[in-house]
Amino acid sequence: LSLTAQEFMLQGNIKSSMGEPLVGVSVVPKEGGTPVISDLDGNFWVSAKIGDVLQFSYVGFATKEVRVRNSAILWVIMEDEDSLDTNVYAVGYSNRRKSDVASPIVGITPDGINQGWNTTVQEMLMGRIAGLNVTTDGGAPGTGAVMRIRQGASLSANSEPLIVIDGFPIDHSGITGLANPLSIINPNDVKSFTILKDVTASAIYGQRGANGVIQITTKKGKVGE
């Protein structure tokens, strides 16, 4: 790489607010230049000048801009997204704005729900989403609920929607020893719900998402809280 007299090779390191190195963070010089990504240890090297602004972006973290003030090693801390952006959704392996998505997708947060009346995660969804029907199984402690998106039904296959917690799908058979696999989640720990209502929106999950997908994102701990 040929550098001018004003340019220099800036070294930096990127970590999360928990102190973990972040791999694959996009580092883009806003004034023009060659974008780079961080390595397995969160390190990166980019051609820059004093006064340049570098933009850091990473899935699940707030975009951050840092101005280059000297040639010393640049230490960058990425913060988690604080709130759900209801205008942007993950579709398959990419992101799309809500106005550009033809598939029915609904995102909600627990804000405004009377937490004291909800003892299970399923109860938080009752009557909240059009096309999602939740029927409790008697209300006994530990029991589950029957959930149907758009009243999907089958004579031989399972008609339950796929449950995905923090990116990890839960098999339709549930968790051994638990009648209600969602009982492992405290309703107060739920950050947001995203409901994918058809196979187009849930294509990334294959046939498991044929009856729709309920994505649950839980709250993450932060330093000092």
SULLINPE-V958704 format. One record per backbone hydrogen bond with DSSP energy under -0.5 kcal/mol. NH is the residue of the N-H (numbers start at 1). CO is the residue of the C=O. E is the energy in kcal/mol with one decimal. If there is no record, write none. Layout:
NH,CO,E  NH,CO,E
This chain:
3,1,-0.5  8,48,-2.3  10,8,-0.9  10,46,-2.8  12,44,-2.3  13,74,-2.5  14,42,-2.4  15,76,-2.5  16,20,-2.6  17,78,-0.9  19,16,-1.9  22,14,-1.9  23,21,-0.5  24,38,-1.9  26,57,-2.3  27,36,-3.2  28,26,-0.6  28,55,-2.6  30,28,-0.5  30,53,-2.8  32,29,-1.4  35,33,-0.6  36,27,-2.3  38,25,-1.4  39,43,-2.6  42,39,-2.0  44,12,-1.9  46,10,-2.2  48,8,-2.5  51,68,-3.1  52,49,-2.2  54,52,-0.5  54,66,-3.1  55,28,-2.7  56,64,-3.7  57,26,-1.8  58,61,-0.5  61,58,-2.2  62,79,-2.7  64,56,-2.6  66,54,-2.6  68,52,-3.2  69,67,-0.5  74,11,-2.4  75,73,-0.6  76,13,-3.0  76,74,-0.5  78,15,-2.9  78,76,-0.5  81,60,-1.7  86,84,-0.9  88,85,-1.3  89,96,-2.5  91,89,-0.6  91,94,-3.1  92,90,-0.5  92,201,-0.7  94,91,-2.0  96,89,-2.5  98,87,-3.4  100,97,-1.5  101,97,-0.6  101,98,-1.0  102,100,-0.6  105,103,-0.6  106,195,-2.1  108,193,-2.3  113,110,-2.3  115,113,-1.3  117,114,-1.6  118,115,-1.3  119,117,-0.7  124,120,-0.7  124,121,-0.8  125,121,-0.6  125,122,-1.5  126,122,-0.8  128,125,-2.0  129,125,-0.8  132,129,-1.7  133,131,-0.6  133,148,-3.1  134,132,-0.5  135,133,-0.5  135,146,-2.8  136,134,-0.5  137,144,-1.7  138,136,-0.8  140,137,-0.5  143,140,-2.0  146,135,-3.0  147,145,-0.6  148,133,-2.2  150,131,-4.0  150,148,-0.6  152,149,-0.9  162,212,-2.5  163,170,-0.7  164,162,-0.5  164,214,-2.5  165,168,-2.3  166,164,-0.6  166,216,-3.0  168,165,-2.1  169,167,-0.6  170,163,-3.1  171,169,-0.5  174,171,-2.4  178,175,-2.3  183,180,-2.1  184,181,-1.0  185,182,-1.6  186,184,-0.5  189,186,-2.7  190,187,-1.2  191,217,-3.0  192,217,-1.8  193,108,-3.0  194,215,-2.3  195,106,-3.5  196,194,-0.6  196,213,-3.0  197,104,-2.0  197,195,-0.6  202,198,-1.6  203,200,-1.0  205,202,-1.8  206,203,-1.6  208,205,-1.1  209,206,-1.7  210,207,-1.6  212,209,-1.9  213,196,-2.5  214,162,-3.0  215,194,-3.2  215,213,-0.6  216,164,-3.3  217,192,-2.4  218,216,-0.5  219,189,-2.9  225,222,-2.1
